[in-house]
Amino acid sequence: MRGMEYRRLGKTEVYLPVLGFGTWEIGGRFLPDYSTDKQAIEIIRLAVKKGMKFIDTAEMYAGGHTEELVGEAIREFDREELFIATKVWSSNLRYDDVLKAMEGSLKRLKIDYVDLYQIHWPNPGVPLRETMKAMEKLVLDGKTRFIGVSNFNVRDMEKAMSYLSRTELVSNQVLYNIIDRGIEEDILPFCKENNITVIAYRPLAKGLVAREPYKSILERIGRKYGKTAVQVALNWVVRHENIVAIPRTMNYNHLEEILGSVGWKMMQEDYELLERMVPI
Ligand SMILES: NC(=O)c1ccc[n+]([C@@H]2O[C@H](COP(=O)([O-])OP(=O)(O)OC[C@H]3O[C@@H](n4cnc5c(N)ncnc54)[C@H](OP(=O)(O)O)[C@@H]3O)[C@@H](O)[C@H]2O)c1
């Protein structure tokens, strides 16, 4: 596939495309919006054909409709070639609720297993041990290949890891882009040390990187490599081996631009220059 790079998932032998397709606001926000279904299915199919065989979704997105759209879009592909990640919402973290939530996701996605099942947000009202036991059962039952978390701090990750006995935590999906760099303090180093993949969400800062004042700064560096602001911003996010990113778009031209952001590297001094130049 043109220029796609692959990154090892946690300590597993599985290699993920460094760019996955994010699906928040595809098919609605908190409730379903059926008006863009055709376009959504087409763009997901195109993204997969172009190498984004990793799709990230969640039971919460559009009240389940996003998973339905992903399910429809992936029907024409070989299941084994795809990496499908979804998430259980924070109100479903009791043992039985986790198992039930997985059944709902599988039904909407029209598949019999997912590749990665993630806890969307921690819920201090539910013992994490109980949730992790349910997550582990889903691995043993063949419903998910791997377990991940999202929006977990270091303490939560340590706890989650300590409650697993037969499997390992492979990923943490967190906010990361050139403007929002909070994870660099402790989450990113912790994940590196423990071989946990960071799945960077909102890697384009919701499109802010394509606007001023960021655009001009990113373009200045990009000129050296023949790349745009968006491509420089995404390339920067995935500069470490343990990071993959899940940008989202409903626009064909934007998809092409996103695909051109990997398969090349900037000089180390330019990555550092970017960090100094971009206001956070
Ligand atoms: N785990 C969590 O709690 C969590 C939270 C937030 C997000 N996420 C995940 O992360 C994914 C990505 O985050 P996100 O959707 O919030 O934000 P994002 O990917 O940073 O940005 C998406 C926005 O950027 C625009 N865009 C995309 N490509 C562009 C380009 N080449 N030029 C200019 N604008 C461009 C898109 O508009 P167009 O459609 O017009 O291209 C869209 O408005 C989500 O879809 C979701 O899967 C997870």
The ligand as a Tripos MOL2 file, in Angstrom:
@<TRIPOS>MOLECULE
LIG
   48    52     1     0     0
SMALL
NO_CHARGES

@<TRIPOS>ATOM
      1 N1        -11.4990    7.9820   22.9200 N.am      1 LIG1
      2 C1        -12.0450    9.1790   22.9730 C.2       1 LIG1
      3 O1        -12.5270    9.6450   24.0220 O.2       1 LIG1
      4 C2        -12.0940    9.9980   21.7220 C.ar      1 LIG1
      5 C3        -12.4030   11.3690   21.7780 C.ar      1 LIG1
      6 C4        -12.3940   12.0850   20.5820 C.ar      1 LIG1
      7 C5        -12.0940   11.4320   19.3850 C.ar      1 LIG1
      8 N2        -11.8170   10.0880   19.3670 N.ar      1 LIG1
      9 C6        -11.5010    9.3590   18.1030 C.3       1 LIG1
     10 O2        -10.5130   10.0890   17.3710 O.3       1 LIG1
     11 C7        -11.0030   10.3410   16.0590 C.3       1 LIG1
     12 C8        -10.4370   11.6400   15.5360 C.3       1 LIG1
     13 O3        -10.7510   12.7150   16.3780 O.3       1 LIG1
     14 P1        -11.7600   13.8680   15.9630 P.3       1 LIG1
     15 O4        -12.7220   13.3280   14.9780 O.co2     1 LIG1
     16 O5        -12.2950   14.4480   17.2310 O.co2     1 LIG1
     17 O6        -10.7980   14.9910   15.3700 O.3       1 LIG1
     18 P2         -9.6400   15.0680   14.2380 P.3       1 LIG1
     19 O7         -9.4660   13.7940   13.5140 O.co2     1 LIG1
     20 O8         -8.4810   15.7060   14.8860 O.co2     1 LIG1
     21 O9        -10.2640   16.1610   13.2590 O.3       1 LIG1
     22 C9        -11.3880   15.9120   12.4890 C.3       1 LIG1
     23 C10       -11.7420   17.2080   11.7880 C.3       1 LIG1
     24 O10       -10.6570   17.5750   10.9250 O.3       1 LIG1
     25 C11       -11.1560   17.8250    9.6310 C.3       1 LIG1
     26 N3        -10.1560   17.3700    8.6620 N.ar      1 LIG1
     27 C12        -9.7740   16.1210    8.3760 C.ar      1 LIG1
     28 N4         -8.8240   16.0840    7.4350 N.ar      1 LIG1
     29 C13        -8.6020   17.3750    7.1070 C.ar      1 LIG1
     30 C14        -7.7510   17.9900    6.1550 C.ar      1 LIG1
     31 N5         -6.9480   17.2470    5.3790 N.pl3     1 LIG1
     32 N6         -7.7750   19.3380    6.0690 N.ar      1 LIG1
     33 C15        -8.5810   20.0810    6.8530 C.ar      1 LIG1
     34 N7         -9.4360   19.5510    7.7610 N.ar      1 LIG1
     35 C16        -9.4400   18.1990    7.8850 C.ar      1 LIG1
     36 C17       -12.4350   17.0250    9.5080 C.3       1 LIG1
     37 O11       -13.3350   17.6550    8.6280 O.3       1 LIG1
     38 P3        -13.7300   17.0000    7.1850 P.3       1 LIG1
     39 O12       -14.6730   15.8850    7.4690 O.co2     1 LIG1
     40 O13       -14.3400   18.1370    6.4670 O.co2     1 LIG1
     41 O14       -12.4570   16.5410    6.5560 O.co2     1 LIG1
     42 C18       -12.9800   17.0810   10.9330 C.3       1 LIG1
     43 O15       -13.7600   18.2380   11.1360 O.3       1 LIG1
     44 C19       -12.5250   10.3400   16.2540 C.3       1 LIG1
     45 O16       -13.2120   10.2530   15.0360 O.3       1 LIG1
     46 C20       -12.6920    9.1940   17.1910 C.3       1 LIG1
     47 O17       -12.6370    7.9620   16.4890 O.3       1 LIG1
     48 C21       -11.7920    9.3860   20.5180 C.ar      1 LIG1
@<TRIPOS>BOND
     1     1     2 1
     2     2     3 2
     3     2     4 1
     4     4     5 ar
     5     4    48 ar
     6     5     6 ar
     7     6     7 ar
     8     7     8 ar
     9     8     9 1
    10     8    48 ar
    11     9    10 1
    12     9    46 1
    13    10    11 1
    14    11    12 1
    15    11    44 1
    16    12    13 1
    17    13    14 1
    18    14    15 2
    19    14    16 1
    20    14    17 1
    21    17    18 1
    22    18    19 2
    23    18    20 1
    24    18    21 1
    25    21    22 1
    26    22    23 1
    27    23    24 1
    28    23    42 1
    29    24    25 1
    30    25    26 1
    31    25    36 1
    32    26    27 ar
    33    26    35 ar
    34    27    28 ar
    35    28    29 ar
    36    29    30 ar
    37    29    35 ar
    38    30    31 1
    39    30    32 ar
    40    32    33 ar
    41    33    34 ar
    42    34    35 ar
    43    36    37 1
    44    36    42 1
    45    37    38 1
    46    38    39 2
    47    38    40 1
    48    38    41 1
    49    42    43 1
    50    44    45 1
    51    44    46 1
    52    46    47 1
@<TRIPOS>SUBSTRUCTURE
     1 LIG1         1 GROUP 0 **** ****
